[in-house]
Amino acid sequence: MCERVNNSAAVLQAATDGRGVVLARRVLAIDDVSAGRLILLIPKVKLAPQPAHYLVYRAESSSLPKSRLFANG
């Protein structure tokens, strides 16, 4: 079963619970790696951080003119 989680702590906890492979920031996972609770699957690969911003709102708000104006810039 594939689950989507949007919380760093929950993602790391799922991995330490054996629920699967996760993509996490090294700085957040380093304590678990150092303690042996997690391992680096591909230790030589380092991904460049790519900042992202998400606009989140209730579905019924998507039709409001001010919501569309804000989302479309």
Phi and psi in degrees as a GROMACS rama.xvg file:
@    title "Ramachandran Plot"
@    xaxis  label "Phi"
@    yaxis  label "Psi"
@TYPE xy
-98.3146  129.318  CYS-2
-119.071  147.436  GLU-3
-109.737  126.879  ARG-4
-130.584  134.546  VAL-5
-118.214  53.3603  ASN-6
-151.07  117.911  ASN-7
-57.6065  -44.0378  SER-8
-64.0067  -41.6256  ALA-9
-66.5559  -38.05  ALA-10
-63.6716  -47.3961  VAL-11
-65.1903  -38.4412  LEU-12
-64.2141  -40.6235  GLN-13
-60.0395  -41.6143  ALA-14
-66.1272  -44.2381  ALA-15
-67.93  -23.266  THR-16
-82.3681  -0.666862  ASP-17
81.4513  23.5849  GLY-18
-88.7833  -2.13881  ARG-19
147.381  -170.65  GLY-20
-95.5345  139.343  VAL-21
-129.271  157.062  VAL-22
-107.178  116.384  LEU-23
-137.993  157.986  ALA-24
-68.5673  135.778  ARG-25
-55.8561  -42.0152  ARG-26
-61.5756  -29.9338  VAL-27
-83.0378  -26.106  LEU-28
-99.4565  -10.3333  ALA-29
-59.7693  -36.5022  ILE-30
-63.7007  -42.9087  ASP-31
-67.8396  -35.7056  ASP-32
-67.2169  -47.1303  VAL-33
-61.4923  -34.7475  SER-34
-82.5561  -5.9858  ALA-35
84.7886  6.47826  GLY-36
-76.7243  -26.4377  ARG-37
-132.82  157.563  LEU-38
-125.003  154.334  ILE-39
-81.7128  118.262  LEU-40
-67.7831  -42.9093  LEU-41
-130.887  80.8489  ILE-42
-63.3277  -24.3583  PRO-43
-85.186  -10.0009  LYS-44
-90.301  126.587  VAL-45
-126.21  120.965  LYS-46
-92.5432  139.958  LEU-47
-73.5421  135.566  ALA-48
-65.161  140.555  PRO-49
-126.242  99.3593  GLN-50
-62.4374  146.398  PRO-51
-142.696  150.352  ALA-52
-126.553  140.636  HIS-53
-122.685  135.601  TYR-54
-94.1656  119.533  LEU-55
-121.333  129.402  VAL-56
-156.511  165.51  TYR-57
-68.4667  145.991  ARG-58
-55.5443  -40.4696  ALA-59
-69.7966  -14.9638  GLU-60
-81.4855  -12.226  SER-61
-65.7655  -21.93  SER-62
-89.3718  -7.323  SER-63
-71.7295  133.375  LEU-64
-55.0786  -42.1777  PRO-65
-67.8709  -30.3576  LYS-66
-68.3441  -44.4645  SER-67
-63.5815  -41.6892  ARG-68
-61.4726  -45.0208  LEU-69
-64.869  -44.8925  PHE-70
-65.6716  -35.6424  ALA-71
-91.4838  -3.61549  ASN-72
